[in-house]
Amino acid sequence: MSAPSSTASPRSDPGLDDDLVGFDGSAALIYAWSRGLRPDPNLTVSSWADRHRKLASRASAEPGQYRTARTPYMREIMDRLSPGDPTQRVVFMKAAQVGATEAGNNWIGFVIHQAPGPMLAVQPTVELAKRNSRQRIDPLIDESPDLRERVKPARSRDAGNTMLSKEFAGGILIMTGANSAVGLRSTPARYIFLDEVDAYPASADEEGDPVTLAEARSLTFAHRRKVFLVSTPTIRGLSRIEREFEASDQRRFFVPCPHCDAMQWLKFDRLRWQTGRPETAEYLCEGCERPIAEHHKTRMLERGEWRATATATDPTTVGYHLSALYSPVGWLSWQRIARAHEAARGSDEAMRAFRNTILGETWMETGEAPDWQRLADRREAWTPGTVPERGLFLTAGVDVQKDRIEVDVWAWGRGLESWLVDHLVLEGGPGDPACWQQLTDLLGRTWTHASGQRMTLARLAIDTGYETSAVYAWSRQVGFAQVAPVKGVEGFSRTSPVTGPTYVDATVAGKRLRRGARLWTVATSTFKAETYRFLRQDRPTREEQAAGALCPPGTIHLPDWADGEWLKQLTAEQLVTVRTKRGFARLEWQKLRERNEALDTRVYARAAAWIIGADRWPEARWADLEAQLGVAKQDGSEAGPATAPAVPTRTMQRRRTVRSSYMR
């Protein structure tokens, strides 16, 4: 087509302009074109959340538009995650339920909408990552139109939207568990969200620290990377989040006193109330010593500010600590905190949970070994090989040595109260078939309960650390219904002290069988600390017990036939704090004596009780066991005439189930 012959400028001809924009849809096209030229608003994560984030009723106690003003302390933390801030690593050590996870989800939404790039979100386990995807991430996307148009529905073809991955223009969100090395090294990531890092395993599939593996994914992004580490802390010396916080600038949220305007960060020892009356809880100002009532908290939070209290070893890292004392009005009140503290008194386990989840502080584990002579003085008299009245089921812990196999049989009752019932040394060791036959015979042996009933082992846990293939072969031969091969690993576990089972290869009759055995992994530090804590508990005197006083939950009863050597083995280790090459503190169990078989077998027997579910049994299960044995209830009433308990038939055939009764 030839050009127009007119010499007039096209822009000066209004008629030509009309021709250019006169077709249907031209206005929408011009609007979309001009909108595309306009730069995105320079939003921070908090301002994005206030504008675009909607909280779904299935994922929040306060559904509706997200308001940073509800948790003002989260504003700076979120904004540090914005691309315009030079911070590369944000560490948040906090109490439970202060809004940290929602802040992390706000960051995820911001990345999808405003600053797309590859992102990795890590939960303690893959299962928790799937649950978080369903309960948190899917509602996050579904409730926001801006996110829905960027992440295709999972039901559409080639959507790139699965349970553990969400594709969007310019990036992808990968969700995985810290127990999966494959997931942690799957793809480079500019953004990394590490949630509840203190619940991560010590190693991901034995390939190294999960936090280190995850952060390695971001190194190629240099100064543009963002890493958000969040967790309630656990045990001092082992807590990842505490270690990261102590290496940061350690920021605290300072709030003003409503009476004198003195700025201060809230400490639990300044929360005061009358003993037995937590409803009188008030906070005492550091400046004027006047009491501050709960209703002042909203205004105090609005005027609060974060202040660094230390110098960070890495200037690109900032760290924050927050306790539940800052929880907004309507969430966790000072009155409920005071009541929780009163309820936790007298129980190390409850006080540990209080410090971790409410104060956001680590717990100092007292790993001092009990005095074996003091334990000898507290031994009790009952017939060897018999089960005391309150013992309701039996487990055994087995330690394999070069020339022998040692076995301890423990009875367990309500509250994990326990009694040493039997101690056996099977001479010969793993190279002697006769020794294995004695262990096999033990599975069919019975012990007499105080009621006259006969009891068999509910579960036997055997260590696989020595002569692993022989242990696997024997376990496979007798069946895994009654036997649990276990592998001890160092470190404490907050989520679960026992994990598994996982399938491992076994060698039987010289042939290698893939996935021929089932292995349970035991965090031995957790059960060692628990054992020593139970041994140190105060208990009623013999006279008080004779009068009907009950021992506290977890009490460990030792018989008078347990000799000094066995007691020394039970107290052969202690928990000490050691320094790493980088100067960080960590806890480590060290031997005080060479032999510690009694402690090891106790840990394995305890793991066996966990494996059969005793830590999670409902009241009905305990009542059923008491009824089968005719045991008196703890309130003094009889359990009622028990029908004759069903006799469980034990068999050496593989993969046969065992009936729920442990009496024969």
Protein Blocks (a to p, Z undefined) as FASTA:
>chain_A
ZZdfbfbdfklmmklmmmmmmpghklmmmmmmmmmmpccddddfklmmmmmmccdfklcc
bgcjddfklmmmlmmmmmmmpmklmbfbdcddddehihpmmmmmmmmmmmmmmmgcdddd
ddfblklmmmmmmmmmmmmmmmpmklmmmmccfkbghklpafkbccdehiacddddfklm
klmmmpccfbdcdehkllpcfbeghiacfklmmmmmmmmnmmmpccddddddfbehjamk
lmmmmmmnoiadddddfklopacdddfklpccdehilmlgccddfklopacdfklmmmmm
mmgccddfbdcfblkbccddddfklpcghiacfklmmmmmmmmgopaklmmmmmmmmnop
acdddfbdcdfklmmmmpccddehiacfklmbdcddddddfkbccdddddddehhiacdf
bdcddehijmlmklmmmmmmmmmpccddfkopacddfbdcddfkbokllmmmmmmmnopk
lpccddddedddfkbmcgcdddddddeehiacehkbccddddfklmmmmmmmmmmpccdd
fklmmnopacdehiacddfklcfklmmmmmmcccdddddfkopacdddddfbfblklmmm
mmmmmmmmmmnopmmccfklmmmmmmmnopacfkopaebjadddddddddfbehiacdfb
fcZZ
